[in-house]
Amino acid sequence: ADLGDYSQVELVAGKLSDPDAYVRAAAAFALGRLRVAESVPSLIRALEEDDREVVRREAYLALRKITGKDLSRRPDDWARWWKEREGRGGEE
């Protein structure tokens, strides 16, 4: 379910590529608070690609908050789940 405010998602998700790791971590945290499913791919990317643990941790926590799932911290687990979800038209 899309539970959050779409108007801010693009702006906040863009901050996941900020040069400052703490801005990226804050963006991941904020996306978790917004709880909009469309931010999941960006968070999976951050979990997989970011070189800072603080960012990866916040991306993981945001993914759990948005999805209600308790998957591992492995990005491929989240990517597989997201692909399967999309294959079902976004239904659980």
C-alpha positions in Angstrom: 0.0 0.0 0.0 1.2 3.5 -0.8 0.8 5.2 2.5 2.8 8.4 2.1 3.0 11.8 0.5 4.1 11.6 -3.2 4.9 15.3 -3.5 8.2 15.1 -1.6 9.4 11.6 -2.6 11.3 12.7 -5.8 13.0 15.6 -4.0 14.0 13.4 -1.0 15.1 10.4 -3.2 17.4 12.7 -5.1 19.3 13.4 -1.9 20.3 9.7 -1.9 23.1 10.7 -4.3 24.3 13.7 -2.3 28.1 13.8 -1.7 27.6 14.0 2.1 26.9 10.5 3.6 24.8 12.0 6.4 22.6 13.8 3.9 22.1 10.4 2.1 21.3 8.7 5.4 18.9 11.4 6.4 17.2 11.0 2.9 16.8 7.3 3.5 15.4 7.9 6.9 12.9 10.5 5.5 11.8 8.1 2.8 11.0 5.5 5.5 8.9 8.1 7.2 7.1 9.0 3.9 6.3 5.3 3.3 5.8 5.5 -0.4 6.4 2.3 -2.3 7.9 4.1 -5.3 11.0 4.9 -3.3 11.8 1.2 -2.8 14.0 0.9 -5.9 16.1 3.9 -4.8 16.5 2.5 -1.3 17.5 -0.9 -2.7 20.2 0.8 -4.8 21.4 2.7 -1.8 21.6 -0.5 0.2 23.6 -2.2 -2.6 25.9 0.6 -3.8 26.5 3.1 -1.0 30.0 2.9 0.5 28.9 4.1 3.9 27.4 1.9 6.5 25.3 4.7 8.0 23.5 5.1 4.6 23.1 1.3 4.1 21.6 0.9 7.6 19.1 3.7 7.1 18.1 2.4 3.7 17.5 -1.1 5.2 15.4 0.3 8.0 13.4 2.4 5.6 12.8 -0.6 3.4 11.5 -2.5 6.4 9.3 0.4 7.4 7.8 1.0 3.9 7.2 -2.7 3.0 6.5 -4.2 6.4 8.9 -7.0 5.4 11.7 -8.3 7.5 14.1 -9.4 4.8 17.9 -9.7 5.3 20.2 -6.7 4.7 21.2 -8.3 1.3 20.2 -6.1 -1.5 19.5 -9.0 -3.8 16.9 -10.3 -1.4 15.1 -7.0 -1.6 15.5 -6.7 -5.4 14.1 -10.2 -5.9 11.1 -9.5 -3.6 10.4 -6.1 -5.4 10.6 -7.8 -8.8 8.1 -10.5 -7.7 5.8 -7.9 -6.2 5.9 -5.9 -9.4 5.1 -9.1 -11.4 1.9 -9.4 -9.3 0.9 -5.8 -10.1 2.1 -4.5 -6.8 -0.1 -6.7 -4.8 1.2 -8.7 -1.7 
